[in-house]
Amino acid sequence: MAKKATNAKPAAKKAAKAPAAKKAVKAPAAKKAAKAPAAKKAVKAPAAKKAAKRKPNPALMKPVQPDAILGAVVGTKPAPRGQITKKLWDYIKKNGLQDAKNKRNINADDALKAVFGGKKQVSMFEMTKLVSNHISA
């Protein structure tokens, strides 16, 4: 008789496992329904970003003429302000004129000393101000 009791217990465990499996199947179906509206919202957001596309400022792209002093460093052809600044940084990096301890400072060589108004060292923020004195529109 003891054997019959042990046989009944595994059957009860199987019966208990079967309904749990059915519950697990129903739960993902409910989650899919909740995810569907979120996907629709994500589709609408990129459409709004396309309408608000930023246009570049044409005044910054206008070519300006560097004078002879600045022309010795960046060239004498007219170029936008951004390109002149880029060429100036290329010159600084090529000649190793950036200060080793404080990278924000530029150590002037003979050509840059004329551009910087005779100063031996200027900060990178002051540099753009001093360069604007050597540019004509």
PyRosetta script that sets phi, psi and omega in degrees:
from pyrosetta import init, pose_from_sequence

init()
pose = pose_from_sequence("MAKKATNAKPAAKKAAKAPAAKKAVKAPAAKKAAKAPAAKKAVKAPAAKKAAKRKPNPALMKPVQPDAILGAVVGTKPAPRGQITKKLWDYIKKNGLQDAKNKRNINADDALKAVFGGKKQVSMFEMTKLVSNHISA")
pose.set_psi(1, -29.3)
pose.set_omega(1, -179.7)
pose.set_phi(2, -65.4)
pose.set_psi(2, -32.5)
pose.set_omega(2, 179.6)
pose.set_phi(3, -66.6)
pose.set_psi(3, -37.0)
pose.set_omega(3, 179.9)
pose.set_phi(4, -64.0)
pose.set_psi(4, -36.4)
pose.set_omega(4, 179.9)
pose.set_phi(5, -66.2)
pose.set_psi(5, -38.2)
pose.set_omega(5, 179.4)
pose.set_phi(6, -70.1)
pose.set_psi(6, -32.8)
pose.set_omega(6, 177.4)
pose.set_phi(7, -68.6)
pose.set_psi(7, -30.2)
pose.set_omega(7, -178.7)
pose.set_phi(8, -72.4)
pose.set_psi(8, -31.9)
pose.set_omega(8, -178.4)
pose.set_phi(9, -66.0)
pose.set_psi(9, -45.5)
pose.set_omega(9, 177.6)
pose.set_phi(10, -62.3)
pose.set_psi(10, -34.0)
pose.set_omega(10, 178.1)
pose.set_phi(11, -65.1)
pose.set_psi(11, -38.5)
pose.set_omega(11, 179.0)
pose.set_phi(12, -67.3)
pose.set_psi(12, -37.6)
pose.set_omega(12, 177.9)
pose.set_phi(13, -65.5)
pose.set_psi(13, -39.9)
pose.set_omega(13, 178.7)
pose.set_phi(14, -65.0)
pose.set_psi(14, -39.6)
pose.set_omega(14, 179.7)
pose.set_phi(15, -66.1)
pose.set_psi(15, -36.8)
pose.set_omega(15, -179.9)
pose.set_phi(16, -71.3)
pose.set_psi(16, -33.5)
pose.set_omega(16, -179.2)
pose.set_phi(17, -73.5)
pose.set_psi(17, -35.1)
pose.set_omega(17, -176.1)
pose.set_phi(18, -61.3)
pose.set_psi(18, -48.7)
pose.set_omega(18, 179.2)
pose.set_phi(19, -65.5)
pose.set_psi(19, -31.0)
pose.set_omega(19, 178.9)
pose.set_phi(20, -64.7)
pose.set_psi(20, -37.5)
pose.set_omega(20, 178.6)
pose.set_phi(21, -65.0)
pose.set_psi(21, -37.7)
pose.set_omega(21, 179.1)
pose.set_phi(22, -66.2)
pose.set_psi(22, -37.7)
pose.set_omega(22, 178.8)
pose.set_phi(23, -64.6)
pose.set_psi(23, -37.3)
pose.set_omega(23, -179.8)
pose.set_phi(24, -65.9)
pose.set_psi(24, -32.2)
pose.set_omega(24, 179.6)
pose.set_phi(25, -71.5)
pose.set_psi(25, -36.6)
pose.set_omega(25, -178.2)
pose.set_phi(26, -71.8)
pose.set_psi(26, -32.5)
pose.set_omega(26, -175.4)
pose.set_phi(27, -63.6)
pose.set_psi(27, -45.5)
pose.set_omega(27, 178.8)
pose.set_phi(28, -63.4)
pose.set_psi(28, -31.4)
pose.set_omega(28, 178.7)
pose.set_phi(29, -62.8)
pose.set_psi(29, -38.4)
pose.set_omega(29, 178.9)
pose.set_phi(30, -68.4)
pose.set_psi(30, -37.0)
pose.set_omega(30, 179.8)
pose.set_phi(31, -67.4)
pose.set_psi(31, -37.3)
pose.set_omega(31, 179.5)
pose.set_phi(32, -62.1)
pose.set_psi(32, -39.0)
pose.set_omega(32, 179.6)
pose.set_phi(33, -65.6)
pose.set_psi(33, -35.0)
pose.set_omega(33, 179.9)
pose.set_phi(34, -72.9)
pose.set_psi(34, -32.9)
pose.set_omega(34, -178.2)
pose.set_phi(35, -75.0)
pose.set_psi(35, -27.4)
pose.set_omega(35, -175.3)
pose.set_phi(36, -59.1)
pose.set_psi(36, -47.1)
pose.set_omega(36, 179.6)
pose.set_phi(37, -65.5)
pose.set_psi(37, -31.9)
pose.set_omega(37, 179.1)
pose.set_phi(38, -64.5)
pose.set_psi(38, -36.5)
pose.set_omega(38, 179.6)
pose.set_phi(39, -65.2)
pose.set_psi(39, -35.7)
pose.set_omega(39, 179.3)
pose.set_phi(40, -66.7)
pose.set_psi(40, -37.5)
pose.set_omega(40, 178.9)
pose.set_phi(41, -65.1)
pose.set_psi(41, -37.8)
pose.set_omega(41, -179.2)
pose.set_phi(42, -65.2)
pose.set_psi(42, -31.0)
pose.set_omega(42, 180.0)
pose.set_phi(43, -70.7)
pose.set_psi(43, -34.0)
pose.set_omega(43, -177.5)
pose.set_phi(44, -73.5)
pose.set_psi(44, -32.8)
pose.set_omega(44, -175.0)
pose.set_phi(45, -62.1)
pose.set_psi(45, -46.5)
pose.set_omega(45, -180.0)
pose.set_phi(46, -62.7)
pose.set_psi(46, -30.2)
pose.set_omega(46, 179.3)
pose.set_phi(47, -64.2)
pose.set_psi(47, -35.6)
pose.set_omega(47, 179.2)
pose.set_phi(48, -69.7)
pose.set_psi(48, -35.5)
pose.set_omega(48, -179.3)
pose.set_phi(49, -67.4)
pose.set_psi(49, -35.2)
pose.set_omega(49, -179.0)
pose.set_phi(50, -64.8)
pose.set_psi(50, -34.4)
pose.set_omega(50, -178.6)
pose.set_phi(51, -71.0)
pose.set_psi(51, -28.1)
pose.set_omega(51, -176.6)
pose.set_phi(52, -99.0)
pose.set_psi(52, 37.6)
pose.set_omega(52, -179.1)
pose.set_phi(53, -70.9)
pose.set_psi(53, 134.5)
pose.set_omega(53, -175.9)
pose.set_phi(54, -85.1)
pose.set_psi(54, 136.4)
pose.set_omega(54, 179.6)
pose.set_phi(55, -98.4)
pose.set_psi(55, 140.4)
pose.set_omega(55, 178.2)
pose.set_phi(56, -69.4)
pose.set_psi(56, 149.7)
pose.set_omega(56, 179.6)
pose.set_phi(57, -76.6)
pose.set_psi(57, 117.3)
pose.set_omega(57, -177.2)
pose.set_phi(58, -66.6)
pose.set_psi(58, -21.5)
pose.set_omega(58, 179.4)
pose.set_phi(59, -66.9)
pose.set_psi(59, -30.8)
pose.set_omega(59, 179.4)
pose.set_phi(60, -77.2)
pose.set_psi(60, -19.7)
pose.set_omega(60, 179.9)
pose.set_phi(61, -93.3)
pose.set_psi(61, -3.6)
pose.set_omega(61, -178.8)
pose.set_phi(62, -70.3)
pose.set_psi(62, 129.4)
pose.set_omega(62, 179.2)
pose.set_phi(63, -65.7)
pose.set_psi(63, 138.1)
pose.set_omega(63, 176.1)
pose.set_phi(64, -122.1)
pose.set_psi(64, 154.9)
pose.set_omega(64, -175.4)
pose.set_phi(65, -99.7)
pose.set_psi(65, 116.3)
pose.set_omega(65, 173.6)
pose.set_phi(66, -74.9)
pose.set_psi(66, 146.2)
pose.set_omega(66, 177.9)
pose.set_phi(67, -78.1)
pose.set_psi(67, -177.9)
pose.set_omega(67, -174.1)
pose.set_phi(68, -64.3)
pose.set_psi(68, -36.5)
pose.set_omega(68, -178.4)
pose.set_phi(69, -65.8)
pose.set_psi(69, -48.9)
pose.set_omega(69, 178.6)
pose.set_phi(70, -71.9)
pose.set_psi(70, -31.7)
pose.set_omega(70, 179.5)
pose.set_phi(71, -61.5)
pose.set_psi(71, -26.7)
pose.set_omega(71, 178.0)
pose.set_phi(72, -66.4)
pose.set_psi(72, -22.9)
pose.set_omega(72, -178.2)
pose.set_phi(73, -98.9)
pose.set_psi(73, -46.2)
pose.set_omega(73, -172.1)
pose.set_phi(74, -109.3)
pose.set_psi(74, -5.5)
pose.set_omega(74, -177.8)
pose.set_phi(75, 103.3)
pose.set_psi(75, 157.4)
pose.set_omega(75, -174.2)
pose.set_phi(76, -96.5)
pose.set_psi(76, -5.8)
pose.set_omega(76, -179.3)
pose.set_phi(77, -74.7)
pose.set_psi(77, 145.6)
pose.set_omega(77, 176.3)
pose.set_phi(78, -63.0)
pose.set_psi(78, 140.3)
pose.set_omega(78, -179.7)
pose.set_phi(79, -152.7)
pose.set_psi(79, 156.1)
pose.set_omega(79, 175.3)
pose.set_phi(80, -63.1)
pose.set_psi(80, 156.3)
pose.set_omega(80, -178.1)
pose.set_phi(81, -55.6)
pose.set_psi(81, -40.7)
pose.set_omega(81, -179.5)
pose.set_phi(82, -61.7)
pose.set_psi(82, -39.0)
pose.set_omega(82, 179.3)
pose.set_phi(83, -70.1)
pose.set_psi(83, -36.7)
pose.set_omega(83, 177.9)
pose.set_phi(84, -64.4)
pose.set_psi(84, -43.6)
pose.set_omega(84, 178.1)
pose.set_phi(85, -63.5)
pose.set_psi(85, -39.7)
pose.set_omega(85, 179.3)
pose.set_phi(86, -63.6)
pose.set_psi(86, -44.3)
pose.set_omega(86, 178.7)
pose.set_phi(87, -64.1)
pose.set_psi(87, -36.4)
pose.set_omega(87, 178.4)
pose.set_phi(88, -64.8)
pose.set_psi(88, -42.7)
pose.set_omega(88, 177.5)
pose.set_phi(89, -66.4)
pose.set_psi(89, -37.1)
pose.set_omega(89, 176.2)
pose.set_phi(90, -60.3)
pose.set_psi(90, -42.5)
pose.set_omega(90, 178.5)
pose.set_phi(91, -63.5)
pose.set_psi(91, -43.2)
pose.set_omega(91, -179.0)
pose.set_phi(92, -62.8)
pose.set_psi(92, -45.8)
pose.set_omega(92, -178.1)
pose.set_phi(93, -71.1)
pose.set_psi(93, -37.0)
pose.set_omega(93, 179.9)
pose.set_phi(94, -63.2)
pose.set_psi(94, -37.9)
pose.set_omega(94, -177.9)
pose.set_phi(95, -95.2)
pose.set_psi(95, 2.2)
pose.set_omega(95, 178.0)
pose.set_phi(96, 62.7)
pose.set_psi(96, 43.9)
pose.set_omega(96, -175.6)
pose.set_phi(97, -93.4)
pose.set_psi(97, -2.9)
pose.set_omega(97, 178.0)
pose.set_phi(98, -76.6)
pose.set_psi(98, 134.6)
pose.set_omega(98, -177.1)
pose.set_phi(99, -62.9)
pose.set_psi(99, 136.2)
pose.set_omega(99, -176.2)
pose.set_phi(100, -71.1)
pose.set_psi(100, -39.3)
pose.set_omega(100, -177.7)
pose.set_phi(101, -79.5)
pose.set_psi(101, -45.8)
pose.set_omega(101, -179.6)
pose.set_phi(102, -119.1)
pose.set_psi(102, 100.3)
pose.set_omega(102, -174.2)
pose.set_phi(103, -64.4)
pose.set_psi(103, -13.0)
pose.set_omega(103, 179.1)
pose.set_phi(104, -78.8)
pose.set_psi(104, -12.5)
pose.set_omega(104, -178.4)
pose.set_phi(105, -100.3)
pose.set_psi(105, 144.9)
pose.set_omega(105, 179.1)
pose.set_phi(106, -114.5)
pose.set_psi(106, 126.3)
pose.set_omega(106, 175.4)
pose.set_phi(107, -89.9)
pose.set_psi(107, 123.6)
pose.set_omega(107, -174.4)
pose.set_phi(108, -84.3)
pose.set_psi(108, 137.4)
pose.set_omega(108, 168.3)
pose.set_phi(109, -93.5)
pose.set_psi(109, -168.2)
pose.set_omega(109, -175.6)
pose.set_phi(110, -62.9)
pose.set_psi(110, -41.6)
pose.set_omega(110, -178.4)
pose.set_phi(111, -68.3)
pose.set_psi(111, -42.1)
pose.set_omega(111, -179.2)
pose.set_phi(112, -75.1)
pose.set_psi(112, -27.5)
pose.set_omega(112, 179.6)
pose.set_phi(113, -61.4)
pose.set_psi(113, -35.8)
pose.set_omega(113, 176.6)
pose.set_phi(114, -68.0)
pose.set_psi(114, -38.8)
pose.set_omega(114, 179.1)
pose.set_phi(115, -68.2)
pose.set_psi(115, -39.2)
pose.set_omega(115, -175.8)
pose.set_phi(116, -84.6)
pose.set_psi(116, 9.4)
pose.set_omega(116, 177.1)
pose.set_phi(117, 73.7)
pose.set_psi(117, 31.2)
pose.set_omega(117, 176.9)
pose.set_phi(118, 89.2)
pose.set_psi(118, -1.4)
pose.set_omega(118, 179.9)
pose.set_phi(119, -76.9)
pose.set_psi(119, 141.1)
pose.set_omega(119, 178.4)
pose.set_phi(120, -78.0)
pose.set_psi(120, -32.8)
pose.set_omega(120, -177.4)
pose.set_phi(121, -143.6)
pose.set_psi(121, 134.7)
pose.set_omega(121, 176.6)
pose.set_phi(122, -134.2)
pose.set_psi(122, 158.2)
pose.set_omega(122, 175.4)
pose.set_phi(123, -82.2)
pose.set_psi(123, 160.0)
pose.set_omega(123, -178.1)
pose.set_phi(124, -64.4)
pose.set_psi(124, -26.4)
pose.set_omega(124, 179.4)
pose.set_phi(125, -76.9)
pose.set_psi(125, -37.2)
pose.set_omega(125, 176.8)
pose.set_phi(126, -70.4)
pose.set_psi(126, -28.4)
pose.set_omega(126, -178.4)
pose.set_phi(127, -59.8)
pose.set_psi(127, -44.7)
pose.set_omega(127, -178.3)
pose.set_phi(128, -65.3)
pose.set_psi(128, -35.2)
pose.set_omega(128, 177.4)
pose.set_phi(129, -65.4)
pose.set_psi(129, -42.9)
pose.set_omega(129, -179.4)
pose.set_phi(130, -70.2)
pose.set_psi(130, -34.2)
pose.set_omega(130, 179.2)
pose.set_phi(131, -68.5)
pose.set_psi(131, -33.8)
pose.set_omega(131, -178.7)
pose.set_phi(132, -63.8)
pose.set_psi(132, -21.7)
pose.set_omega(132, 175.9)
pose.set_phi(133, -70.3)
pose.set_psi(133, -19.2)
pose.set_omega(133, -177.5)
pose.set_phi(134, -104.8)
pose.set_psi(134, 16.0)
pose.set_omega(134, -178.9)
pose.set_phi(135, -120.3)
pose.set_psi(135, 135.3)
pose.set_omega(135, 174.3)
pose.set_phi(136, -121.5)
pose.set_psi(136, 140.2)
pose.set_omega(136, -176.4)
pose.set_phi(137, -75.5)
pose.dump_pdb("model.pdb")
